[in-house]
Amino acid sequence: MKTQILAAIGESELRPAARLNAALAANDRVKYAFSLLQMALAHAEHPEQPAPTLKRERIACGVDDPDLDVMVARARREGKLCRAPGAGRLLARIADDMRVMAAPILAEKAADFAARLDQLLAAMPAAENDLVDPGAISAMTQAGHDRADSLHRLVMDLHKRLNAMQAALAEENLDGAAAYNLAEADRPLVSAFMAGLNRTAKLKFAHPGLATTATRAGARLIIQNDIGTTDAHVIVIHVEGLKVSVTYTDVHPERLAFFQDMLKPRKVAWEQQRTDVLAAGSAFYLATGRIEALDEAGARSYLEFLGSRLVFLIDWNRARKQLRGFLRGPDRLALLSWAAETEMGHRGFLELGGARLVNQAIEAAAGSSMHFGDRLCDVLGDAETLDFLRFVFQASTEGLLTGQSRALIHDRIRVTLGTHFSNEEQQLLRLAADHAGLIFEIASLVRDGLQAEPHGAAKRARRARQYEHDADGKVVETRVAVGRRPDYAVFLRLLEAADDAADQLEDAASLLGLRVLEGKAVDALQILADLLVEGAQEWIKALGHATQIGRAASHAETEDFLTAIDRVAAIEHQADDAERALAASALQHASDFRQLHLFTSIGERLEEAADALKYASLILHEHMLEDVIDA
């Protein structure tokens, strides 16, 4: 280290920058040592699990002790203690590095840190013969605010003070980064990182964070960002030639995984074991990822992208929790990923109240559609809820950035949610219209089959079965939707009634494939089949007109709907007459009993299909007149 060299040549006044660099390097070594000890204890409890080495981390932080690479693999429980080869040397290193790390701060006569350092170093566990007490190591490495003071807690506090001292020491402000001791070649790299950071930093709104420092230590450019206010939430970037490494620490493993997912487009190589939980009670998680750029432009591009992603980590876990009442787990992650990819962010949503913002909109717009304990996705559906919350994120961010009043943003969200609730009926009507289209297709196959060549009968029957299967799918979709919105149960009754028509028509198509029908009775059957096609067309029209009718329906809209409903009823009466005429003709002209049975069986099914369409039309008629037009 530079401090040791300066002392060796008799310099009594150490350069502050060198001392800070030495302290920050010591911080890296202490954190490596903590991680190694925690992993050794964990492996001793579960020796059957794979054992990481942390070799790369050891080399990266400058610890020249290869024997430490096997400490985790060789760690074993001995009674209440744990034997970890090299633990004694490692604890001694920790004590030495703690003094190096504290040196710049103690030089400023910080008595509170001096007392804590002396007390905590004195309380460090012994490691005679490399035997350590797991409880003592855990107490030393714990870092929660609600726990007793620990060496790890002191490391975090020292690191925060060192960052502040480093920023104060900066020789210049480079695009917002506190920078010192940079080489000329470092400037474009730091500027690239800051360009990305500054492009998206506005999305944190009033939240503190994203302070950046940059310096050169030997052959490496070091860029550090504090991200947010959480002590263990830090990113450190090393650039050496075209090699860029990023070390990321976090208290939330889910957010660490999210960070890694954001960098997937850049094909970052991660140390696999660093994404695992280190040990029970660990204070933070750490991952190291590396890329080697093809050229300087590639390195700058990666740094810019990396800088642009950091704002989406601020309050990420809080946003994820705030969305629990509205979305399932995978969709919460999908929403936060979308917010990062589109550079919309989630901080605007939190700034306006988060879950409270959406709950207020639900209270104003949902009415009786939601009850206590309902999740929004269980009422609107997963896809539609995700779509609505994307709008909430976008409206919040854009509204705050453009200076819209909070009241206006709240109103826009409430109105949009109201549209989603009213859209549910339109979607169910469109689903019924799709079902009606399938009925028409099957009816057309029956009609055309009476005049077609016999060799195509099997193919027409298969097509009819597929259409009927698709129609069943529409009923299932409606059943799921009504399960979310029981107040729309009328649409399930409607579609189940109409589906009887699809079933009867498919049966008729199947019967047509059994034998060629001949004689005068075919003409009577053709009349009945034509009526079913016309009835299906009128049913489609009725549903189409229904989608255009609102609570302020015009006379023309209502008239078209009522006319179509009336035609369905009229066709059902005509079908009754046609079915009786068919029976009489078949009885008189059928060539044998089989022909007679087919004519009457097909006629009965077509007549029952017409009955089913009429019954469905009456359900729709009652709903539109009583629940929509007169509501």
Backbone torsions as a table, in degrees:
resi	resn	phi	psi	omega
1	MET	NA	152.0	-178.9
2	LYS	-60.5	-35.0	-178.2
3	THR	-62.9	-39.0	179.2
4	GLN	-68.0	-39.1	178.4
5	ILE	-65.5	-45.1	179.5
6	LEU	-61.8	-39.9	178.7
7	ALA	-66.3	-37.2	-177.9
8	ALA	-65.6	-31.3	-178.8
9	ILE	-93.9	6.8	171.4
10	GLY	91.4	13.0	176.6
11	GLU	-73.1	119.2	-179.3
12	SER	-86.8	-26.3	-179.8
13	GLU	-104.5	98.5	179.1
14	LEU	-69.7	137.4	176.3
15	ARG	-64.4	129.8	-179.0
16	PRO	-55.9	-38.2	-178.7
17	ALA	-63.7	-41.9	179.5
18	ALA	-64.9	-40.9	179.8
19	ARG	-64.9	-40.6	178.0
20	LEU	-65.4	-42.8	178.2
21	ASN	-59.9	-41.6	179.2
22	ALA	-64.5	-40.3	179.9
23	ALA	-64.9	-42.9	-179.9
24	LEU	-68.1	-35.0	175.7
25	ALA	-66.2	-39.3	177.2
26	ALA	-63.5	-36.3	176.6
27	ASN	-58.7	-43.6	178.0
28	ASP	-61.2	-42.0	-178.2
29	ARG	-68.3	-38.6	179.2
30	VAL	-64.4	-43.3	-179.3
31	LYS	-66.0	-37.1	174.4
32	TYR	-60.9	-44.5	-178.7
33	ALA	-64.0	-42.9	177.2
34	PHE	-58.5	-47.0	-178.8
35	SER	-60.7	-42.1	-178.1
36	LEU	-64.0	-44.1	179.0
37	LEU	-63.2	-43.6	-179.4
38	GLN	-63.4	-41.3	178.9
39	MET	-66.9	-37.4	178.8
40	ALA	-63.4	-43.2	178.5
41	LEU	-64.1	-42.1	-179.9
42	ALA	-64.0	-40.6	-178.9
43	HIS	-70.2	-33.1	177.0
44	ALA	-62.9	-32.6	177.5
45	GLU	-74.9	-32.9	-177.3
46	HIS	-132.0	71.6	-175.9
47	PRO	-66.0	-13.2	179.5
48	GLU	-77.7	-13.6	-179.3
49	GLN	-80.7	153.5	176.4
50	PRO	-58.4	146.4	-176.7
51	ALA	-109.9	114.8	175.8
52	PRO	-71.8	159.3	-179.1
53	THR	-106.5	-29.3	-173.3
54	LEU	59.8	26.8	-177.9
55	LYS	-61.2	-46.5	-178.8
56	ARG	-62.3	-40.4	179.1
57	GLU	-65.3	-38.6	178.3
58	ARG	-61.6	-46.8	-179.4
59	ILE	-65.6	-42.1	-176.8
60	ALA	-62.2	-35.1	-178.2
61	CYS	-93.8	3.9	171.0
62	GLY	84.7	24.2	177.5
63	VAL	-91.1	114.9	-176.2
64	ASP	-97.3	73.8	-179.2
65	ASP	-150.9	80.7	-176.6
66	PRO	-58.9	-24.0	-179.9
67	ASP	-61.7	-24.8	179.6
68	LEU	-66.4	-18.6	-177.2
69	ASP	-66.6	-19.1	-178.9
70	VAL	-107.1	6.0	-177.4
71	MET	-59.5	-46.5	-176.4
72	VAL	-62.8	-47.0	-176.5
73	ALA	-62.6	-31.5	-175.8
74	ARG	-95.5	-0.8	-178.4
75	ALA	-69.8	132.8	-178.6
76	ARG	-142.4	149.9	174.6
77	ARG	-77.4	137.1	172.1
78	GLU	-130.1	93.2	-174.1
79	GLY	68.1	-129.0	178.8
80	LYS	-85.6	-7.2	-177.1
81	LEU	-103.5	173.8	178.2
82	CYS	-129.6	130.5	175.6
83	ARG	-97.1	119.4	179.6
84	ALA	-127.4	101.5	-177.7
85	PRO	-53.9	124.9	-178.2
86	GLY	95.4	-2.3	-177.4
87	ALA	-62.8	-36.7	179.5
88	GLY	-62.5	-47.4	178.8
89	ARG	-62.5	-38.7	-176.7
90	LEU	-66.7	-40.9	178.8
91	LEU	-66.5	-35.9	176.4
92	ALA	-65.4	-39.6	177.1
93	ARG	-61.8	-41.9	-179.9
94	ILE	-58.7	-45.7	-179.6
95	ALA	-61.4	-43.5	179.5
96	ASP	-64.2	-45.0	-177.1
97	ASP	-69.6	-29.7	175.9
98	MET	-63.0	-38.0	178.8
99	ARG	-68.8	-39.9	177.5
100	VAL	-64.1	-42.4	-178.6
101	MET	-65.2	-36.1	-177.6
102	ALA	-82.6	-14.4	-172.4
103	ALA	-54.8	-49.2	-179.2
104	PRO	-61.2	-33.4	-178.0
105	ILE	-78.5	-40.3	178.5
106	LEU	-66.4	-27.3	177.7
107	ALA	-63.9	-20.8	177.3
108	GLU	-92.5	16.5	176.2
109	LYS	62.2	42.6	178.8
110	ALA	-83.0	89.4	-173.5
111	ALA	-63.6	-34.4	-178.2
112	ASP	-64.0	-40.8	178.5
113	PHE	-69.9	-37.9	-179.1
114	ALA	-61.1	-45.2	-179.4
115	ALA	-65.0	-43.4	179.5
116	ARG	-63.3	-43.1	-178.8
117	LEU	-61.0	-48.6	-179.1
118	ASP	-60.5	-43.9	-177.0
119	GLN	-66.1	-44.7	-176.8
120	LEU	-73.3	-35.1	176.2
121	LEU	-66.9	-36.3	178.7
122	ALA	-67.3	-28.3	-177.5
123	ALA	-90.0	1.9	-179.7
124	MET	-60.9	140.0	-177.8
125	PRO	-67.2	150.7	175.5
126	ALA	-77.2	160.3	179.3
127	ALA	-141.5	51.7	-179.6
128	GLU	-64.8	129.0	-177.7
129	ASN	57.9	28.6	178.2
130	ASP	63.6	22.4	174.0
131	LEU	-94.3	127.5	-178.6
132	VAL	-127.1	153.3	177.4
133	ASP	-90.3	115.4	-178.9
134	PRO	-54.7	-38.3	179.5
135	GLY	-64.2	-39.0	-179.9
136	ALA	-68.2	-39.5	178.0
137	ILE	-65.5	-41.6	178.7
138	SER	-61.7	-42.5	178.5
139	ALA	-64.4	-35.1	-179.6
140	MET	-70.9	-34.0	-172.5
141	THR	-100.7	-5.7	178.3
142	GLN	-69.1	153.9	-174.6
143	ALA	-142.4	10.9	-178.7
144	GLY	-66.8	148.4	179.9
145	HIS	-67.2	-26.7	-175.6
146	ASP	-91.9	14.1	-178.5
147	ARG	-115.9	174.0	178.8
148	ALA	-66.0	157.3	179.2
149	ASP	-59.6	147.9	-178.2
150	SER	-147.1	168.1	177.0
151	LEU	-62.7	-37.4	178.7
152	HIS	-65.8	-40.1	176.9
153	ARG	-61.0	-40.8	178.2
154	LEU	-65.5	-39.8	177.7
155	VAL	-58.1	-45.1	-180.0
156	MET	-62.7	-43.4	-179.7
157	ASP	-66.6	-40.6	177.1
158	LEU	-63.7	-41.7	-178.7
159	HIS	-62.1	-41.7	179.0
160	LYS	-62.7	-42.5	178.8
161	ARG	-66.9	-38.8	178.4
162	LEU	-63.2	-40.0	177.6
163	ASN	-61.2	-41.7	179.1
164	ALA	-65.4	-40.8	179.0
165	MET	-65.9	-38.2	179.6
166	GLN	-64.4	-41.8	178.4
167	ALA	-64.1	-40.1	179.6
168	ALA	-67.4	-27.0	-177.6
169	LEU	-80.9	-12.1	-171.2
170	ALA	-53.1	137.9	178.5
171	GLU	-81.4	-22.7	-178.7
172	GLU	-158.6	164.8	173.0
173	ASN	-107.1	111.3	-176.7
174	LEU	-105.4	97.8	-179.7
175	ASP	55.8	30.3	179.0
176	GLY	104.4	-12.1	178.3
177	ALA	-91.0	135.2	173.4
178	ALA	-77.2	110.9	-170.2
179	ALA	-123.4	145.8	172.8
180	TYR	-154.6	156.9	175.6
181	ASN	57.8	30.4	-180.0
182	LEU	-82.1	147.0	168.4
183	ALA	-85.3	160.2	-177.8
184	GLU	-59.9	-35.2	-179.2
185	ALA	-70.4	-16.1	-179.5
186	ASP	-76.8	-27.5	-170.8
187	ARG	-60.0	-46.6	178.2
188	PRO	-61.5	-32.3	179.9
189	LEU	-70.3	-45.2	177.6
190	VAL	-64.5	-41.4	179.3
191	SER	-62.8	-37.6	178.7
192	ALA	-64.1	-45.8	178.2
193	PHE	-59.9	-44.0	-177.6
194	MET	-70.3	-29.5	178.2
195	ALA	-62.4	-45.5	176.8
196	GLY	-65.5	-43.6	-179.6
197	LEU	-60.7	-47.2	-176.2
198	ASN	-69.5	-27.9	-179.5
199	ARG	-65.0	-36.0	-176.0
200	THR	-108.8	-5.7	-174.8
201	ALA	-59.9	-27.9	-179.8
202	LYS	-60.5	-21.2	-176.2
203	LEU	-77.0	-3.7	174.2
204	LYS	-86.2	-12.9	179.8
205	PHE	54.4	-122.4	-173.2
206	ALA	-86.2	0.2	-176.2
207	HIS	-73.8	136.4	176.9
208	PRO	-73.2	162.6	175.1
209	GLY	131.9	179.1	178.2
210	LEU	74.9	16.9	175.7
211	ALA	-65.5	135.3	-173.7
212	THR	-124.9	137.7	170.8
213	THR	-124.0	150.2	179.9
214	ALA	-141.6	136.0	178.7
215	THR	-154.4	169.1	175.0
216	ARG	-112.2	133.4	175.1
217	ALA	-127.3	102.7	-177.2
218	GLY	65.0	-123.0	-177.1
219	ALA	-88.2	0.6	-172.8
220	ARG	-115.3	138.9	165.1
221	LEU	-86.0	132.4	-179.8
222	ILE	-119.0	124.1	175.2
223	ILE	-118.4	128.4	-179.1
224	GLN	-127.5	137.4	178.0
225	ASN	-131.6	137.2	-176.2
226	ASP	-87.1	-2.6	179.5
227	ILE	55.9	-90.5	-179.2
228	GLY	-118.4	-146.5	-175.6
229	THR	-98.9	-11.2	179.7
230	THR	-66.2	132.9	-174.1
231	ASP	-56.7	-43.6	-173.3
232	ALA	-91.8	11.2	-176.7
233	HIS	-100.6	91.9	-172.3
234	VAL	-140.6	148.9	171.7
235	ILE	-126.7	133.8	178.0
236	VAL	-124.5	129.1	-178.4
237	ILE	-117.1	129.9	174.9
238	HIS	-111.8	131.2	176.3
239	VAL	-121.8	121.6	177.9
240	GLU	-135.1	105.9	-173.5
241	GLY	66.7	-124.8	178.0
242	LEU	-99.5	5.3	179.0
243	LYS	-92.2	126.5	179.7
244	VAL	-122.5	124.3	176.3
245	SER	-120.2	144.7	179.0
246	VAL	-126.3	128.3	175.5
247	THR	-110.9	122.4	-173.6
248	TYR	-123.3	128.9	177.5
249	THR	-118.9	144.9	-176.1
250	ASP	-157.4	152.5	175.6
251	VAL	-88.3	-10.8	-178.1
252	HIS	-115.7	111.8	179.2
253	PRO	-62.4	-29.2	178.7
254	GLU	-65.5	-38.8	179.6
255	ARG	-72.1	-34.1	175.1
256	LEU	-59.6	-45.3	178.7
257	ALA	-62.9	-38.3	177.8
258	PHE	-63.4	-41.6	177.8
259	PHE	-60.9	-44.2	179.1
260	GLN	-63.8	-38.3	177.9
261	ASP	-63.4	-37.1	179.4
262	MET	-63.4	-29.4	-177.8
263	LEU	-91.1	1.1	-179.0
264	LYS	-56.6	-38.5	179.9
265	PRO	-58.8	-22.1	-179.1
266	ARG	-96.0	3.8	175.2
267	LYS	53.9	51.3	177.1
268	VAL	-73.5	135.3	176.7
269	ALA	-91.2	119.4	-176.8
270	TRP	-105.6	149.0	171.6
271	GLU	-75.4	112.2	-171.0
272	GLN	-58.1	-45.2	-173.5
273	GLN	-69.1	-17.8	-177.7
274	ARG	-77.1	-10.3	177.7
275	THR	-89.5	-2.1	-179.5
276	ASP	-88.3	160.2	173.7
277	VAL	-67.0	129.9	-175.0
278	LEU	-71.2	-48.4	179.4
279	ALA	-169.1	164.1	178.0
280	ALA	-60.0	129.9	179.6
281	GLY	83.2	6.9	179.2
282	SER	-61.8	145.3	-174.7
283	ALA	-86.3	-24.6	-178.6
284	PHE	-155.7	166.7	177.3
285	TYR	-116.7	149.5	-174.1
286	LEU	-136.5	136.3	176.8
287	ALA	-135.8	143.5	177.6
288	THR	-122.2	125.4	179.8
289	GLY	-124.2	148.8	-175.1
290	ARG	-136.1	145.8	166.6
291	ILE	-136.9	157.6	172.2
292	GLU	-122.4	111.6	-176.7
293	ALA	-71.5	155.9	178.4
294	LEU	-75.5	-31.4	-179.5
295	ASP	-156.1	179.9	-177.7
296	GLU	-64.3	-36.2	178.1
297	ALA	-62.1	-38.6	177.5
298	GLY	-65.2	-39.2	178.1
299	ALA	-64.4	-42.7	178.8
300	ARG	-64.7	-40.8	179.9
301	SER	-61.9	-42.6	179.5
302	TYR	-65.2	-43.0	179.6
303	LEU	-63.9	-38.5	177.7
304	GLU	-64.4	-45.5	178.5
305	PHE	-61.6	-43.1	-179.9
306	LEU	-60.7	-45.8	178.8
307	GLY	-61.5	-35.8	-177.2
308	SER	-71.0	-17.8	-175.6
309	ARG	-86.9	-18.7	-167.9
310	LEU	-66.3	-33.0	-178.0
311	VAL	-63.2	-25.2	-177.4
312	PHE	-80.0	-1.4	175.2
313	LEU	-94.0	-19.5	-178.6
314	ILE	-68.2	124.4	178.4
315	ASP	60.9	21.8	-177.8
316	TRP	-61.7	-45.7	-177.8
317	ASN	-67.0	-34.4	176.9
318	ARG	-64.9	-43.1	178.7
319	ALA	-62.4	-42.6	179.8
320	ARG	-59.3	-41.8	179.6
321	LYS	-69.4	-36.1	-179.0
322	GLN	-65.8	-22.7	-177.3
323	LEU	-89.4	-1.9	-174.7
324	ARG	-59.0	-36.0	-176.5
325	GLY	-76.7	-1.7	-174.1
326	PHE	-124.1	-31.3	-174.1
327	LEU	-132.5	155.0	171.5
328	ARG	-75.8	164.0	-174.0
329	GLY	-50.8	-54.9	-178.7
330	PRO	-59.9	-35.7	-179.7
331	ASP	-73.8	-28.6	174.6
332	ARG	-63.3	-44.7	178.4
333	LEU	-65.9	-38.6	179.2
334	ALA	-62.6	-39.9	179.5
335	LEU	-65.6	-45.4	-179.6
336	LEU	-67.4	-33.8	175.6
337	SER	-66.6	-43.7	176.8
338	TRP	-59.4	-42.3	-179.1
339	ALA	-62.2	-34.9	177.9
340	ALA	-76.1	-44.6	-177.2
341	GLU	-62.8	-37.9	-179.6
342	THR	-87.5	-1.8	-176.8
343	GLU	55.5	42.2	174.7
344	MET	-96.6	-37.3	176.7
345	GLY	75.8	168.8	-179.4
346	HIS	-115.5	-6.1	-175.8
347	ARG	-69.0	-31.9	176.8
348	GLY	-61.8	-42.4	175.9
349	PHE	-57.6	-45.4	179.3
350	LEU	-69.6	-37.2	-179.3
351	GLU	-60.1	-32.2	-178.3
352	LEU	-92.2	5.9	175.1
353	GLY	120.5	-9.8	177.0
354	GLY	62.6	-125.4	-177.4
355	ALA	-59.2	-35.2	-179.8
356	ARG	-62.1	-36.2	178.2
357	LEU	-59.1	-45.7	-178.7
358	VAL	-73.4	-40.3	-179.4
359	ASN	-62.7	-36.0	176.7
360	GLN	-65.3	-37.7	177.1
361	ALA	-66.5	-38.4	179.0
362	ILE	-63.7	-44.2	179.4
363	GLU	-59.3	-36.6	-176.7
364	ALA	-81.9	-30.3	-169.1
365	ALA	-110.8	-25.0	-170.0
366	ALA	-80.5	-28.2	-177.9
367	GLY	59.6	-130.9	-178.3
368	SER	-85.8	3.2	-177.2
369	SER	-71.7	-23.2	179.8
370	MET	-122.8	147.6	179.0
371	HIS	-125.2	166.9	-178.0
372	PHE	-56.9	129.9	179.1
373	GLY	94.8	-13.8	178.3
374	ASP	-69.6	141.2	169.2
375	ARG	-94.0	147.0	-177.0
376	LEU	-58.0	-39.5	-178.7
377	CYS	-67.0	-24.5	178.0
378	ASP	-77.4	-17.4	-179.2
379	VAL	-99.8	-51.1	-179.3
380	LEU	-84.3	-24.1	-171.5
381	GLY	101.7	154.4	-175.3
382	ASP	-62.1	-50.0	-174.5
383	ALA	-64.8	-43.5	-177.0
384	GLU	-71.3	-35.2	177.0
385	THR	-65.9	-42.2	177.3
386	LEU	-61.0	-41.2	178.7
387	ASP	-63.1	-43.1	179.0
388	PHE	-63.5	-43.5	-177.6
389	LEU	-70.9	-27.6	170.4
390	ARG	-61.0	-42.4	177.1
391	PHE	-62.7	-40.2	179.4
392	VAL	-60.2	-46.3	178.9
393	PHE	-61.1	-45.6	-177.5
394	GLN	-66.5	-45.9	-179.8
395	ALA	-62.9	-38.6	180.0
396	SER	-65.7	-49.5	-177.4
397	THR	-65.4	-52.2	-177.2
398	GLU	-65.8	-36.8	179.3
399	GLY	-63.7	-46.1	179.9
400	LEU	-67.6	-39.0	-178.7
401	LEU	-67.8	-31.5	-178.3
402	THR	-95.4	4.9	174.6
403	GLY	80.3	18.9	177.0
404	GLN	-67.9	152.0	178.6
405	SER	-70.0	150.2	179.4
406	ARG	-63.5	-34.0	178.7
407	ALA	-62.8	-40.1	179.5
408	LEU	-65.4	-42.9	179.8
409	ILE	-63.2	-43.0	177.7
410	HIS	-59.5	-43.4	-179.2
411	ASP	-64.4	-40.6	179.8
412	ARG	-62.6	-40.2	179.7
413	ILE	-68.1	-41.2	179.4
414	ARG	-63.3	-45.5	-179.5
415	VAL	-63.4	-41.5	179.8
416	THR	-64.9	-40.3	177.7
417	LEU	-64.4	-39.1	176.4
418	GLY	-59.0	-37.4	176.9
419	THR	-64.4	-40.2	178.6
420	HIS	-63.3	-39.3	178.2
421	PHE	-67.8	-43.2	179.2
422	SER	-70.0	-27.5	179.3
423	ASN	-66.8	-20.6	-177.0
424	GLU	-59.5	-42.5	179.1
425	GLU	-65.5	-41.0	178.9
426	GLN	-63.0	-39.2	179.8
427	GLN	-66.2	-38.6	178.1
428	LEU	-68.1	-36.8	175.5
429	LEU	-65.3	-39.9	178.2
430	ARG	-66.8	-34.7	176.4
431	LEU	-64.2	-41.7	177.2
432	ALA	-64.9	-35.7	178.4
433	ALA	-67.0	-38.8	175.5
434	ASP	-62.3	-40.4	177.9
435	HIS	-63.0	-41.8	179.1
436	ALA	-62.3	-37.0	177.4
437	GLY	-61.7	-35.8	177.9
438	LEU	-70.1	-36.9	175.3
439	ILE	-60.6	-43.4	178.7
440	PHE	-60.2	-41.6	-179.2
441	GLU	-62.7	-42.5	-179.4
442	ILE	-68.5	-41.6	178.5
443	ALA	-61.5	-37.9	178.6
444	SER	-65.8	-38.1	177.6
445	LEU	-62.6	-39.8	178.2
446	VAL	-65.7	-47.3	-179.9
447	ARG	-59.8	-49.8	-176.2
448	ASP	-69.0	-28.5	-178.2
449	GLY	-66.2	-23.7	-179.6
450	LEU	-70.5	-24.5	-177.9
451	GLN	-109.0	-6.2	-173.3
452	ALA	-84.9	169.4	177.6
453	GLU	-69.1	144.1	-176.3
454	PRO	-61.3	-30.2	-174.3
455	HIS	-68.1	-13.2	178.9
456	GLY	-94.7	2.5	-174.4
457	ALA	-62.7	-41.9	-178.2
458	ALA	-64.1	-40.5	179.5
459	LYS	-64.6	-41.3	179.0
460	ARG	-64.6	-36.8	178.9
461	ALA	-65.2	-40.2	178.1
462	ARG	-64.1	-42.2	178.4
463	ARG	-63.0	-40.3	179.2
464	ALA	-63.1	-41.5	177.9
465	ARG	-62.1	-39.0	179.0
466	GLN	-66.2	-42.8	178.0
467	TYR	-62.0	-40.5	-179.7
468	GLU	-67.2	-36.9	176.2
469	HIS	-63.6	-42.2	178.1
470	ASP	-64.2	-37.1	178.4
471	ALA	-64.0	-40.4	175.7
472	ASP	-59.1	-37.2	178.5
473	GLY	-61.5	-37.5	178.1
474	LYS	-65.5	-36.4	177.0
475	VAL	-64.8	-41.9	179.3
476	VAL	-63.0	-43.9	177.9
477	GLU	-58.3	-42.0	179.7
478	THR	-66.1	-39.7	179.7
479	ARG	-62.3	-39.8	177.9
480	VAL	-65.2	-44.5	-179.3
481	ALA	-63.1	-41.7	-180.0
482	VAL	-70.2	-29.3	174.3
483	GLY	-60.2	-34.2	176.3
484	ARG	-78.1	-34.5	-175.9
485	ARG	-126.6	79.5	-178.2
486	PRO	-57.6	-21.7	179.2
487	ASP	-68.9	-8.8	177.3
488	TYR	-108.1	28.7	-178.3
489	ALA	-61.0	-23.6	180.0
490	VAL	-57.8	-31.9	-177.8
491	PHE	-73.4	-27.8	175.8
492	LEU	-71.1	-42.2	176.9
493	ARG	-60.6	-41.8	-179.1
494	LEU	-62.2	-47.0	-175.5
495	LEU	-73.4	-34.0	176.6
496	GLU	-64.9	-37.1	176.3
497	ALA	-65.2	-47.3	-179.8
498	ALA	-65.0	-30.9	-178.4
499	ASP	-68.2	-22.9	174.0
500	ASP	-62.2	-35.0	177.3
501	ALA	-64.9	-42.7	179.1
502	ALA	-62.0	-41.4	179.9
503	ASP	-63.2	-45.5	-177.9
504	GLN	-66.7	-39.9	179.1
505	LEU	-66.2	-39.1	178.3
506	GLU	-65.1	-37.7	175.6
507	ASP	-61.4	-42.1	180.0
508	ALA	-62.4	-42.3	179.0
509	ALA	-62.9	-37.2	179.5
510	SER	-67.3	-41.5	179.7
511	LEU	-65.2	-34.2	179.1
512	LEU	-61.8	-25.8	-178.8
513	GLY	-83.0	-4.4	-177.1
514	LEU	-79.0	-35.3	-175.4
515	ARG	-161.1	148.1	177.4
516	VAL	-72.1	129.2	178.1
517	LEU	-93.2	138.8	-176.0
518	GLU	-138.6	162.0	173.7
519	GLY	98.7	-178.0	-176.0
520	LYS	-63.7	-27.7	-178.5
521	ALA	-63.4	-22.6	178.2
522	VAL	-61.9	-37.7	179.5
523	ASP	-63.0	-40.8	179.1
524	ALA	-66.7	-39.3	177.7
525	LEU	-66.5	-35.3	178.9
526	GLN	-62.9	-39.4	178.3
527	ILE	-60.9	-44.2	-179.8
528	LEU	-65.4	-42.0	179.8
529	ALA	-65.0	-38.7	177.5
530	ASP	-61.9	-39.1	179.2
531	LEU	-63.1	-37.9	-180.0
532	LEU	-66.8	-37.6	176.1
533	VAL	-63.0	-43.9	-180.0
534	GLU	-65.7	-39.5	178.6
535	GLY	-63.3	-40.9	177.5
536	ALA	-63.5	-38.2	178.0
537	GLN	-63.6	-42.6	179.6
538	GLU	-67.6	-33.9	176.8
539	TRP	-65.2	-40.6	175.4
540	ILE	-61.5	-43.9	179.1
541	LYS	-61.0	-43.8	-178.6
542	ALA	-60.1	-44.0	179.7
543	LEU	-67.9	-38.3	177.8
544	GLY	-62.7	-43.9	177.9
545	HIS	-65.8	-34.4	-179.3
546	ALA	-62.2	-35.3	180.0
547	THR	-67.4	-19.0	-178.9
548	GLN	-91.9	-8.4	-175.9
549	ILE	-92.4	125.4	174.9
550	GLY	-114.8	-168.3	-179.0
551	ARG	-71.7	-13.2	175.6
552	ALA	-116.3	49.7	-173.7
553	ALA	-63.0	137.2	176.5
554	SER	-78.9	164.3	-179.5
555	HIS	-62.2	-41.7	-177.1
556	ALA	-64.0	-43.3	-179.6
557	GLU	-62.0	-45.6	-178.7
558	THR	-66.8	-39.6	-179.0
559	GLU	-62.4	-43.1	179.0
560	ASP	-62.0	-41.8	179.4
561	PHE	-63.0	-48.9	-177.2
562	LEU	-64.8	-35.4	178.2
563	THR	-63.5	-43.9	179.6
564	ALA	-64.4	-41.9	177.9
565	ILE	-61.5	-43.1	179.9
566	ASP	-62.9	-38.2	179.3
567	ARG	-65.8	-37.3	177.4
568	VAL	-61.0	-43.3	179.2
569	ALA	-64.9	-42.3	-179.6
570	ALA	-63.6	-41.2	180.0
571	ILE	-65.5	-34.0	178.0
572	GLU	-63.3	-40.0	177.2
573	HIS	-65.0	-42.0	178.5
574	GLN	-63.8	-36.4	179.2
575	ALA	-66.2	-36.2	175.6
576	ASP	-58.6	-48.0	-179.8
577	ASP	-63.7	-42.2	-178.1
578	ALA	-66.1	-35.7	-179.9
579	GLU	-68.1	-37.0	177.1
580	ARG	-67.9	-38.8	178.2
581	ALA	-65.4	-38.8	178.0
582	LEU	-62.4	-43.5	-179.4
583	ALA	-60.9	-42.9	179.9
584	ALA	-65.3	-44.5	-179.0
585	SER	-64.9	-41.4	-179.3
586	ALA	-65.3	-39.1	-179.7
587	LEU	-63.7	-34.4	-177.5
588	GLN	-84.1	-35.9	-168.9
589	HIS	-114.3	-9.3	-178.5
590	ALA	-60.6	138.0	-175.0
591	SER	-73.4	-26.3	178.7
592	ASP	-157.7	179.6	-177.5
593	PHE	-63.6	-37.8	-179.7
594	ARG	-61.4	-45.1	178.2
595	GLN	-61.1	-43.7	179.7
596	LEU	-59.8	-45.3	-179.1
597	HIS	-63.6	-41.8	179.4
598	LEU	-64.5	-45.8	-180.0
599	PHE	-58.7	-48.1	-177.5
600	THR	-69.9	-37.1	-179.8
601	SER	-66.2	-45.1	179.3
602	ILE	-65.5	-41.2	179.3
603	GLY	-61.5	-43.3	178.6
604	GLU	-60.0	-42.4	-178.6
605	ARG	-67.3	-37.4	178.2
606	LEU	-68.5	-38.9	178.9
607	GLU	-66.6	-40.0	177.3
608	GLU	-66.1	-33.4	175.8
609	ALA	-64.7	-40.6	177.1
610	ALA	-64.3	-39.5	176.1
611	ASP	-60.2	-42.9	-178.2
612	ALA	-63.7	-41.4	178.5
613	LEU	-64.4	-39.7	178.5
614	LYS	-64.3	-43.0	-179.9
615	TYR	-62.4	-43.7	177.9
616	ALA	-62.4	-39.4	-179.0
617	SER	-66.0	-34.0	178.5
618	LEU	-68.8	-37.4	176.5
619	ILE	-61.8	-45.8	179.9
620	LEU	-65.0	-41.5	-179.5
621	HIS	-58.5	-47.2	-179.2
622	GLU	-64.1	-43.4	-179.1
623	HIS	-63.4	-45.6	-176.2
624	MET	-66.8	-41.4	-177.5
625	LEU	-73.6	-39.0	-174.4
626	GLU	-92.1	-37.3	-173.4
627	ASP	-98.2	-20.4	-175.9
628	VAL	-112.5	-61.4	-174.0
629	ILE	-68.8	-41.5	-177.0
630	ASP	-95.9	4.6	-177.0
631	ALA	-69.4	NA	NA
